Amino acid sequence: MRIKEGNKEKDILEAAIKVFAQNGFHQSTMAQISEQASVATGSIYLYFPNKKEILQSIFDMLWNNLFETFDTVTSNDKLSPAEKLDGMIDLLFDRFIENPSLAIVFVNEQNHLLFDDKNPFTNNYQRFLDRGIELVRNGIERKEFWGEVDLTIFKYFIFGAVRNLLHLWAQNPDKYNLNTIRKNVKYLMKHGLVA
C-alpha cells in the first residue's frame, strides 16, 4: 500500500463503506468505489490492490480504533467493572450509530473475513474480545459479577447477540432503534452478571 497523500486513502475507505453497505461486498466494483470517492479508478489501485484489501482495511481500522479506545476505558481504575462493561457496549453502539453504513458492512461482511487467519483485522477483533473477557474476569474476582459464568460462552453470546441485533436494525431501522437496543443489552448484561 502506498504512503498517504492528503485524505485520499481515507476517502476511498469511507466511499467503500457506503458502496459495500448499499450493494454488498461481492456485488460492488472498484469503479463504484472510485465514483463514490470522486477519484479515478486507477488511483484506488495505488492504495489498495483489490477489493478484499479495502474490506480488510475497513475492519482493521474499526477494531484497532475500538480496541485503543476501550483500552483507555479499561485502564481507568476509578471505574468499576460494570461501568467498564457499559463503556464497552457504548463504544460499539456509538460507532455504529455515527456510521450506520459501517454497521451494515459489519453485519454483512465481517464473518467472511473472520476465518482468514492471515487477515490483520482478526487480531484487533480478538484483542478487543480478550480485553472484554479480562474485564469480566476482574468483575468476577471482585465478586461484582456472577462467578459461575463461562467466559468463552459469555464472549460469543454477547458479540453474537450484538451482531444479530445490529442485523435486525439494519433490516428495519424504523422498527428498531439502536439506542433502545443498546439500553437493553446493557441491562441484560449487568443483571445477568451482577452478583
C-alpha positions, 0 to 999 in steps of 0.5 A: 500500500502506498504512503498517504497523500492528503485524505485520499486513502481515507476517502476511498475507505469511507466511499467503500463503506457506503458502496459495500453497505448499499450493494454488498461486498461481492456485488460492488466494483472498484469503479463504484468505489472510485465514483463514490470517492470522486477519484479515478479508478486507477488511483484506488489501485495505488492504495489498495490492490483489490477489493478484499484489501479495502474490506480488510482495511475497513475492519482493521481500522474499526477494531484497532480504533475500538480496541485503543479506545476501550483500552483507555476505558479499561485502564481507568481504575476509578471505574468499576467493572460494570461501568467498564462493561457499559463503556464497552457496549457504548463504544460499539453502539456509538460507532455504529450509530455515527456510521450506520453504513459501517454497521451494515458492512459489519453485519454483512461482511465481517464473518467472511473475513473472520476465518482468514487467519492471515487477515490483520483485522482478526487480531484487533477483533480478538484483542478487543474480545480478550480485553472484554473477557479480562474485564469480566474476569476482574468483575468476577474476582471482585465478586461484582459479577456472577462467578459461575459464568463461562467466559468463552460462552459469555464472549460469543453470546454477547458479540453474537447477540450484538451482531444479530441485533445490529442485523435486525436494525439494519433490516428495519431501522424504523422498527428498531432503534439502536439506542433502545437496543443498546439500553437493553443489552446493557441491562441484560448484561449487568443483571445477568452478571451482577452478583 
